[in-house]
Amino acid sequence: MIVRRRFIKSLVAGGILLPSIPQFLLGVEKGMDHSFSSISDGSDMKEIRIALIGKGGMGTADTNTALSVGGVKLVAVCDLYDARLKLAKEQWGDHLFVTKDFQDILRRKDVDVVLIGTPDHWHQPIAIAAMKAGKHVYCEKPVIHKIEEGRELVDAQRASGSYFQTGSQGMASLGNRKARQLVQAGIIGKVNFVDGQFTGGPGTLGYYPIPEDASEKTIWWKQFIGNAPKHDFDAQRFFYWRNWKDYGTGIAGDLFVHVLASLHFIMDAIGPEKIYTTGGIRYYIDGCRDTPDIMLGYFDYPDRNGIGAFTVQLGANYIDGVSKKWGSMDFRIVGSEGTLDVAWDKVVLKTFRPMDIQSLNTLKKIGQGIDTPVQKTKTEYVFAAEPNYRGGHYDHFYNFFNGIRNKTPLVADVLFGVRSAAPALLSYESYVRGDVIYWDAENFKEIKRKK
């Protein structure tokens, strides 16, 4: 039977372990509560007025999810492409204020919150400007485009007091919360390995589809470039910015960061001490990207809190149409006494030896069906959310708005966002250098190899 002392302790304390604060960020609020509020529609709460900056696919999805939370109203949209502004009014109403200049959004007194769904190189500058303007911020991941941007972003949040939510939605899901509870309780023993893989089938080589009206007349190209190196107008770079290092963060910033954020939440981790990544452009050699289409990243995490020292293996292959894996919603945590297959709405526990299912039922209740294990075999147990579960995206936005309304701390705050972005950015940097990177996560700096 797998019953550890930490499991008994968690029954009393709820399994909550608080991360320490790195030296360079001393003064950030301590004592963060990692618990999540119960979910309701919030319809009786004060109305929160939001504005979207960056109406691409993710910005649009974020806005739709935000609007599904009660008491939230969209008042303005900013994008650099005329057609998207027109579409915004068609989708969300002609009452919207629309603009190509995000500063117009920040000057509006009827905007409480900005959702940032821009290319990565604009995340930090817009977030800082928004907080200085007194707005709360929901920023898509990764919240920084370069490591050196982290300190200023955290300082800006501290100075403003604004609420800042990192757009790593998976970590708010029922599956991630149950995985955290099981890991913290010691149910799978000491964690030693985590595996997450992303795959996607190959597309047609050659330039990707571009709207017919795309031009410098309909797109504010100079604003898009921002702090990136100057470049002549190129619609491929505007619409497929994720392919380019000047505006995106490659596969690591797009995909690896999802699993890293989830693991930081589940394990109470703050970052790896060693990173190595390899890969390359194997298929898309058509000149439409300068970042890899295949990457394999390895991250060594130290044992900070008795959960175990573990290695994370993350892979992505955009030329694999068979495996059909999506790591952010399907990754595995391996421990000395069992494994967890973690999805957003389900966790599958497999143990080395049979265990008493009643011990699982005594864990602190999370709700929405995820607390009741179904025993498949003597060593396999499934925790599944109820059929009407709204998902991690909804939970993440609910937690954000609930924090603003009730003045309660957020789990995925600015410090969490910077810490989870760092290993993703360092993963890409390791690929570029072709070398191992050693990282001091506590003090947020690169170091020489430890002896």
Backbone torsions as a table, in degrees:
resi	resn	phi	psi	omega
1	MET	NA	134.4	-178.0
2	ILE	-94.5	96.8	176.4
3	VAL	-135.4	114.5	-176.7
4	ARG	-108.7	159.8	-179.4
5	ARG	-59.3	-36.6	-178.8
6	ARG	-67.2	-29.9	177.2
7	PHE	-64.0	-45.9	178.8
8	ILE	-63.0	-42.1	179.3
9	LYS	-61.3	-37.1	-176.5
10	SER	-67.9	-25.6	179.3
11	LEU	-64.4	-26.8	179.5
12	VAL	-90.4	-44.0	-172.6
13	ALA	-97.5	-6.1	-179.1
14	GLY	79.2	8.9	176.2
15	GLY	70.7	26.9	-175.4
16	ILE	-93.6	119.7	176.3
17	LEU	-119.4	127.2	-174.1
18	LEU	-95.2	131.6	178.4
19	PRO	-71.7	150.9	175.3
20	SER	-81.4	167.5	-176.9
21	ILE	-103.8	130.8	179.8
22	PRO	-63.7	153.6	-175.4
23	GLN	-58.6	-39.4	-176.0
24	PHE	-72.6	-8.0	179.9
25	LEU	-117.5	19.9	178.4
26	LEU	-54.9	135.4	-178.1
27	GLY	110.5	-16.2	174.2
28	VAL	-67.1	144.1	-173.3
29	GLU	-56.2	127.7	178.5
30	LYS	-95.6	175.7	176.3
31	GLY	73.0	30.9	-179.6
32	MET	-61.3	135.6	177.1
33	ASP	-89.0	117.9	-178.2
34	HIS	-86.1	2.7	179.9
35	SER	-76.3	158.6	177.5
36	PHE	-112.6	141.8	177.2
37	SER	-71.4	155.0	173.9
38	SER	-66.1	149.9	-172.6
39	ILE	-91.4	130.7	171.9
40	SER	-137.6	-179.0	-177.6
41	ASP	-85.2	-10.0	176.1
42	GLY	64.3	16.7	-172.3
43	SER	-68.1	-20.5	-178.4
44	ASP	-93.7	8.3	-177.3
45	MET	-91.8	167.1	177.0
46	LYS	-59.5	137.3	-179.7
47	GLU	-65.7	134.3	175.8
48	ILE	-110.6	126.2	-176.8
49	ARG	-100.6	124.4	-174.9
50	ILE	-115.0	157.9	173.3
51	ALA	-134.5	142.0	178.8
52	LEU	-101.2	131.7	173.4
53	ILE	-118.8	105.0	-177.8
54	GLY	105.3	85.9	-175.4
55	LYS	-94.4	55.6	169.9
56	GLY	-86.5	-160.6	-178.0
57	GLY	-62.4	-46.6	-178.0
58	MET	-72.3	-39.3	178.1
59	GLY	-61.8	-40.5	177.9
60	THR	-65.2	-45.6	179.3
61	ALA	-62.6	-42.2	178.5
62	ASP	-60.7	-43.2	-178.9
63	THR	-63.9	-44.5	179.1
64	ASN	-61.4	-40.1	178.5
65	THR	-67.9	-43.7	179.4
66	ALA	-58.2	-40.9	-178.4
67	LEU	-70.6	-17.0	178.0
68	SER	-78.6	-11.8	175.3
69	VAL	-85.7	132.0	-176.4
70	GLY	-58.3	144.7	174.5
71	GLY	77.6	24.6	179.9
72	VAL	-120.5	133.1	-177.8
73	LYS	-129.2	133.1	175.7
74	LEU	-89.0	126.3	-177.4
75	VAL	-117.3	-18.6	-175.6
76	ALA	-156.7	152.4	178.9
77	VAL	-138.8	136.8	175.9
78	CYS	-121.7	134.3	172.0
79	ASP	-156.3	157.0	-176.6
80	LEU	-88.4	-3.4	-175.4
81	TYR	-116.5	122.2	-175.6
82	ASP	-51.9	-44.1	-174.3
83	ALA	-62.3	-33.1	179.5
84	ARG	-70.9	-34.5	177.2
85	LEU	-67.3	-40.1	176.3
86	LYS	-63.3	-42.3	-179.9
87	LEU	-65.6	-34.6	179.4
88	ALA	-58.6	-44.1	179.9
89	LYS	-68.1	-35.4	178.5
90	GLU	-67.0	-37.2	-177.5
91	GLN	-79.8	-41.8	-167.8
92	TRP	-118.3	-3.1	174.3
93	GLY	121.8	144.6	-177.3
94	ASP	-72.2	-10.8	-179.8
95	HIS	-71.8	-15.5	-173.5
96	LEU	-63.6	141.1	166.9
97	PHE	-84.9	127.1	-179.6
98	VAL	-124.3	147.5	-176.5
99	THR	-159.8	159.6	173.3
100	LYS	-94.6	-10.9	-175.3
101	ASP	-107.4	113.0	-177.6
102	PHE	-62.6	-23.1	178.1
103	GLN	-64.0	-29.8	175.8
104	ASP	-62.3	-36.1	177.8
105	ILE	-66.0	-45.0	-174.8
106	LEU	-68.7	-23.5	179.0
107	ARG	-79.9	-13.2	-176.0
108	ARG	-77.3	131.7	179.8
109	LYS	-80.5	-13.1	-179.4
110	ASP	-93.6	14.5	177.5
111	VAL	-111.2	118.8	177.2
112	ASP	-93.8	-35.7	-172.9
113	VAL	-135.0	138.9	171.5
114	VAL	-112.7	137.0	172.1
115	LEU	-100.1	124.1	-177.2
116	ILE	-105.4	109.4	179.8
117	GLY	-122.2	34.3	-177.5
118	THR	-82.8	175.3	166.7
119	PRO	-56.2	155.4	-171.4
120	ASP	-57.8	-35.5	-174.0
121	HIS	-70.7	-9.8	176.6
122	TRP	-100.5	-7.5	-175.2
123	HIS	-57.8	-57.2	-174.8
124	GLN	-66.0	-46.7	-179.9
125	PRO	-60.2	-43.3	-179.4
126	ILE	-69.7	-39.8	179.5
127	ALA	-60.8	-43.3	179.6
128	ILE	-64.7	-45.5	179.1
129	ALA	-61.1	-39.2	-179.0
130	ALA	-66.2	-43.2	-179.7
131	MET	-67.7	-37.0	176.2
132	LYS	-64.7	-27.3	178.3
133	ALA	-85.4	2.9	176.8
134	GLY	86.3	17.3	-179.8
135	LYS	-97.6	149.5	168.3
136	HIS	-81.3	155.7	-170.8
137	VAL	-130.9	130.8	164.9
138	TYR	-112.9	113.3	-173.7
139	CYS	-118.0	127.5	176.5
140	GLU	-60.1	154.4	178.2
141	LYS	-81.0	159.0	-17.6
142	PRO	-71.9	145.8	-172.9
143	VAL	-74.7	-10.9	175.4
144	ILE	-130.9	151.9	178.3
145	HIS	-98.9	-23.6	178.4
146	LYS	-137.2	147.1	-177.1
147	ILE	-54.6	-41.8	-175.0
148	GLU	-67.4	-9.2	178.4
149	GLU	-79.7	-15.1	-172.8
150	GLY	-63.9	-45.1	-176.1
151	ARG	-60.8	-46.0	-178.0
152	GLU	-65.4	-35.9	-179.9
153	LEU	-65.3	-45.9	178.8
154	VAL	-64.3	-42.4	178.6
155	ASP	-60.1	-40.1	-179.4
156	ALA	-64.7	-39.3	178.9
157	GLN	-67.4	-41.9	179.3
158	ARG	-62.1	-42.0	-177.8
159	ALA	-69.5	-35.1	-174.7
160	SER	-86.1	-32.0	-173.8
161	GLY	76.5	6.9	179.4
162	SER	-68.3	151.7	172.3
163	TYR	-79.7	136.5	-177.9
164	PHE	-132.3	120.0	178.5
165	GLN	-114.5	129.0	177.2
166	THR	-83.7	132.6	-175.8
167	GLY	-79.3	52.6	171.9
168	SER	-106.4	82.1	-165.5
169	GLN	-68.9	-28.4	-174.8
170	GLY	-59.8	-33.8	-175.5
171	MET	-68.2	-16.2	178.0
172	ALA	-87.2	-7.4	-173.8
173	SER	-69.4	160.0	176.8
174	LEU	-59.4	-39.3	-179.7
175	GLY	-61.2	-44.8	178.4
176	ASN	-66.2	-37.6	-179.7
177	ARG	-68.1	-39.0	176.9
178	LYS	-68.7	-39.8	178.3
179	ALA	-61.4	-42.3	177.4
180	ARG	-58.3	-46.0	-178.3
181	GLN	-62.4	-44.1	-178.5
182	LEU	-67.8	-39.6	178.7
183	VAL	-67.4	-48.1	-178.4
184	GLN	-62.7	-29.9	179.2
185	ALA	-79.9	-7.4	178.3
186	GLY	79.1	18.1	-175.9
187	ILE	-62.3	-34.9	179.7
188	ILE	-102.0	15.3	178.9
189	GLY	75.9	-154.9	178.6
190	LYS	-76.2	126.3	178.5
191	VAL	-71.9	138.0	179.3
192	ASN	-131.0	-17.8	-173.6
193	PHE	-155.7	143.9	175.0
194	VAL	-134.7	136.5	-179.3
195	ASP	-130.2	128.6	175.9
196	GLY	-140.3	131.0	-176.5
197	GLN	-129.6	143.5	177.1
198	PHE	-123.8	132.1	178.2
199	THR	-135.8	152.9	177.1
200	GLY	-154.7	140.5	-178.0
201	GLY	-68.3	151.2	-179.6
202	PRO	-67.7	143.7	176.9
203	GLY	-99.6	-173.1	179.4
204	THR	-77.5	132.1	178.1
205	LEU	-70.2	154.7	-178.3
206	GLY	111.1	175.6	-176.8
207	TYR	-64.3	140.6	-174.2
208	TYR	-83.4	160.1	-175.6
209	PRO	-58.9	136.4	-179.7
210	ILE	-129.4	137.0	176.7
211	PRO	-56.0	143.9	-175.9
212	GLU	-62.8	-30.0	-175.9
213	ASP	-89.7	4.2	-176.9
214	ALA	-68.8	118.0	179.8
215	SER	-162.1	177.3	177.3
216	GLU	-69.4	-13.2	175.9
217	LYS	-77.9	-31.0	-176.7
218	THR	-104.6	-11.9	-178.6
219	ILE	-124.6	131.3	177.5
220	TRP	-83.7	85.0	-172.0
221	TRP	-65.8	-43.2	-178.1
222	LYS	-60.8	-39.0	178.1
223	GLN	-68.1	-38.8	177.1
224	PHE	-57.5	-44.1	-178.6
225	ILE	-60.6	-45.3	176.5
226	GLY	54.5	-124.1	-178.3
227	ASN	-88.2	5.4	178.1
228	ALA	-78.9	163.4	176.9
229	PRO	-57.5	143.9	-179.8
230	LYS	-61.7	144.8	-179.7
231	HIS	-157.5	141.3	176.2
232	ASP	-61.9	156.9	-179.1
233	PHE	-52.5	131.1	179.5
234	ASP	-148.5	105.4	-177.3
235	ALA	-61.7	-29.6	176.8
236	GLN	-60.0	-43.1	180.0
237	ARG	-68.1	-34.1	-179.9
238	PHE	-70.1	-50.0	-174.7
239	PHE	-83.0	-25.0	-179.3
240	TYR	-121.4	47.1	-174.8
241	TRP	-61.3	-24.6	-179.4
242	ARG	-61.9	-21.5	-179.0
243	ASN	-78.0	-10.8	-169.6
244	TRP	-118.2	132.1	-176.9
245	LYS	-65.5	-24.8	-179.5
246	ASP	-65.8	-25.4	-173.9
247	TYR	-122.2	-24.9	-178.9
248	GLY	-117.3	-169.6	-179.0
249	THR	-128.8	22.5	176.1
250	GLY	68.8	-170.7	-179.4
251	ILE	-57.3	-37.8	-177.2
252	ALA	-62.6	-45.4	179.9
253	GLY	-74.4	-28.5	178.8
254	ASP	-78.1	-44.5	-168.4
255	LEU	-117.9	-50.5	-177.1
256	PHE	-56.0	-37.3	-175.4
257	VAL	-59.3	-28.0	178.1
258	HIS	-62.0	-49.2	-179.4
259	VAL	-67.9	-40.3	180.0
260	LEU	-60.5	-43.1	178.5
261	ALA	-63.1	-43.4	178.4
262	SER	-61.1	-43.2	-179.1
263	LEU	-67.9	-37.2	176.7
264	HIS	-61.1	-38.2	177.5
265	PHE	-70.4	-48.5	-175.6
266	ILE	-65.3	-42.2	-173.1
267	MET	-95.8	-5.9	-169.3
268	ASP	57.4	41.2	179.6
269	ALA	-91.4	157.2	176.5
270	ILE	-119.2	-6.3	177.5
271	GLY	151.1	159.7	178.5
272	PRO	-79.9	165.9	174.9
273	GLU	-105.5	-11.2	-179.2
274	LYS	-148.4	133.6	-178.1
275	ILE	-133.4	133.7	172.3
276	TYR	-141.6	134.1	-178.3
277	THR	-139.1	139.6	176.1
278	THR	-133.6	172.9	-178.4
279	GLY	148.7	-156.1	179.7
280	GLY	166.8	179.7	174.3
281	ILE	-93.8	101.7	-173.8
282	ARG	-98.4	-29.3	-172.3
283	TYR	-123.1	-46.5	-175.6
284	TYR	-84.3	67.5	-177.7
285	ILE	-95.9	36.2	-175.0
286	ASP	-98.6	7.9	179.7
287	GLY	81.8	7.5	-177.8
288	CYS	-100.9	16.1	174.6
289	ARG	-163.0	153.0	172.1
290	ASP	-126.9	15.7	174.3
291	THR	-117.4	155.8	-172.8
292	PRO	-61.8	151.9	169.1
293	ASP	-101.9	-7.0	172.0
294	ILE	-134.4	128.5	176.7
295	MET	-141.2	140.8	172.5
296	LEU	-125.6	119.3	-177.6
297	GLY	-118.1	142.2	-179.8
298	TYR	-128.4	133.4	-173.8
299	PHE	-134.3	120.9	177.1
300	ASP	-97.7	119.3	179.4
301	TYR	-105.5	134.5	176.7
302	PRO	-77.5	163.7	175.0
303	ASP	-83.5	105.9	-177.8
304	ARG	-91.1	-29.8	-166.9
305	ASN	-140.9	24.9	177.5
306	GLY	84.8	0.6	179.7
307	ILE	-79.1	-27.5	178.6
308	GLY	127.0	150.2	170.9
309	ALA	-84.8	136.0	-173.3
310	PHE	-142.8	154.8	175.5
311	THR	-109.0	133.3	178.3
312	VAL	-104.4	128.2	175.5
313	GLN	-112.9	115.5	179.6
314	LEU	-121.0	132.9	179.6
315	GLY	-134.6	151.6	174.9
316	ALA	-142.6	136.4	-179.1
317	ASN	-139.9	108.0	179.6
318	TYR	-82.3	10.8	-177.9
319	ILE	-125.8	29.8	-178.1
320	ASP	-128.5	98.0	-178.1
321	GLY	-95.2	8.4	-175.2
322	VAL	-105.3	-44.2	-171.6
323	SER	-65.3	-37.5	177.4
324	LYS	52.9	59.5	176.8
325	LYS	-113.4	144.6	176.8
326	TRP	-139.4	96.1	-166.7
327	GLY	-56.0	-35.4	-176.7
328	SER	-65.2	-23.1	179.1
329	MET	-112.5	8.0	-176.1
330	ASP	-163.2	81.6	177.0
331	PHE	-128.1	161.7	-174.8
332	ARG	-117.8	134.0	173.7
333	ILE	-110.1	125.1	-177.1
334	VAL	-109.7	129.6	176.3
335	GLY	-122.6	175.0	-177.8
336	SER	-69.6	-17.3	-177.1
337	GLU	-125.5	6.8	178.8
338	GLY	170.5	178.9	178.5
339	THR	-132.4	156.6	173.5
340	LEU	-125.0	125.1	168.7
341	ASP	-98.1	113.9	-167.3
342	VAL	-106.7	119.3	171.1
343	ALA	-117.1	175.1	-179.0
344	TRP	-71.6	-30.5	-176.1
345	ASP	-117.5	9.3	-175.8
346	LYS	-159.9	147.7	171.8
347	VAL	-133.1	130.3	176.1
348	VAL	-107.8	118.8	178.8
349	LEU	-101.2	125.9	174.1
350	LYS	-122.8	127.2	-175.4
351	THR	-111.0	156.4	-179.4
352	PHE	-70.2	-34.1	179.7
353	ARG	-130.0	158.1	175.6
354	PRO	-60.0	148.1	178.3
355	MET	-136.2	165.0	-179.9
356	ASP	-80.3	114.9	-177.2
357	ILE	-61.8	-25.2	-179.7
358	GLN	-63.9	-28.8	178.6
359	SER	-66.3	-28.9	177.2
360	LEU	-73.0	-33.3	-179.2
361	ASN	-71.5	-15.2	-178.1
362	THR	-88.7	-2.8	177.6
363	LEU	-66.7	155.1	178.9
364	LYS	-56.7	136.8	-174.2
365	LYS	-76.0	134.6	175.8
366	ILE	-100.0	-41.2	176.7
367	GLY	106.9	177.5	175.9
368	GLN	57.0	34.4	171.9
369	GLY	88.7	-13.1	-171.7
370	ILE	-76.3	-8.7	-174.0
371	ASP	-89.1	-15.8	-173.9
372	THR	-99.5	106.9	-178.9
373	PRO	-77.0	142.8	173.0
374	VAL	-107.1	120.9	-176.8
375	GLN	-83.8	117.1	-179.4
376	LYS	-88.7	-41.8	176.2
377	THR	-140.4	-172.9	178.6
378	LYS	-67.0	-18.1	-176.2
379	THR	-129.4	14.8	180.0
380	GLU	-132.5	130.9	-176.5
381	TYR	-136.1	137.1	-177.2
382	VAL	-117.3	125.9	173.4
383	PHE	-106.4	119.4	-176.3
384	ALA	-130.1	141.1	176.7
385	ALA	-70.0	156.9	177.2
386	GLU	-66.1	155.8	-173.3
387	PRO	-57.1	-31.1	-177.0
388	ASN	-92.1	16.1	178.6
389	TYR	-60.5	131.2	-174.2
390	ARG	-80.1	-16.1	174.4
391	GLY	101.7	167.1	-177.1
392	GLY	-63.3	-35.0	179.2
393	HIS	-60.3	-45.5	179.5
394	TYR	-64.5	-46.7	-179.1
395	ASP	-57.7	-40.6	-176.5
396	HIS	-65.1	-43.6	178.5
397	PHE	-71.6	-37.1	177.0
398	TYR	-60.3	-45.0	-180.0
399	ASN	-60.8	-39.6	179.3
400	PHE	-63.0	-53.3	-178.1
401	PHE	-67.6	-35.0	177.6
402	ASN	-64.1	-38.4	177.2
403	GLY	-63.0	-42.9	179.2
404	ILE	-63.4	-46.0	-175.8
405	ARG	-68.0	-38.7	-173.7
406	ASN	-105.5	3.6	179.0
407	LYS	54.6	47.6	178.1
408	THR	-112.4	150.0	-176.8
409	PRO	-63.5	152.2	176.1
410	LEU	-99.3	149.9	175.7
411	VAL	-77.9	-49.9	-177.3
412	ALA	-91.5	56.7	-176.9
413	ASP	-79.3	-169.5	-174.3
414	VAL	-64.3	-37.9	179.2
415	LEU	-66.1	-42.8	175.8
416	PHE	-59.4	-43.6	-178.6
417	GLY	-63.6	-42.9	179.6
418	VAL	-67.4	-42.2	-179.0
419	ARG	-65.8	-37.7	-179.2
420	SER	-79.9	-25.0	176.4
421	ALA	-73.8	-34.9	-173.6
422	ALA	-55.1	-52.0	-179.2
423	PRO	-64.7	-28.4	176.4
424	ALA	-67.3	-45.7	178.1
425	LEU	-65.0	-39.0	178.9
426	LEU	-68.9	-29.0	176.0
427	SER	-62.3	-46.6	177.2
428	TYR	-65.2	-39.5	179.0
429	GLU	-63.1	-38.1	176.9
430	SER	-62.1	-41.5	176.4
431	TYR	-60.1	-45.8	-178.3
432	VAL	-62.3	-44.4	-178.6
433	ARG	-76.6	-25.4	-173.3
434	GLY	69.7	35.7	-173.1
435	ASP	-149.9	163.2	175.8
436	VAL	-75.5	143.1	174.1
437	ILE	-116.4	131.6	176.1
438	TYR	-104.4	135.0	-166.6
439	TRP	-131.3	133.5	172.6
440	ASP	-99.4	93.8	-175.7
441	ALA	-68.7	-29.0	-179.3
442	GLU	-65.0	-41.3	-177.8
443	ASN	-107.4	5.4	173.1
444	PHE	55.7	56.2	178.6
445	LYS	-152.9	151.4	175.3
446	GLU	-75.4	142.8	-178.9
447	ILE	-131.9	168.3	175.0
448	LYS	-76.7	161.7	-178.0
449	ARG	-57.6	135.0	177.9
450	LYS	-73.6	140.9	177.7
451	LYS	-78.2	NA	NA
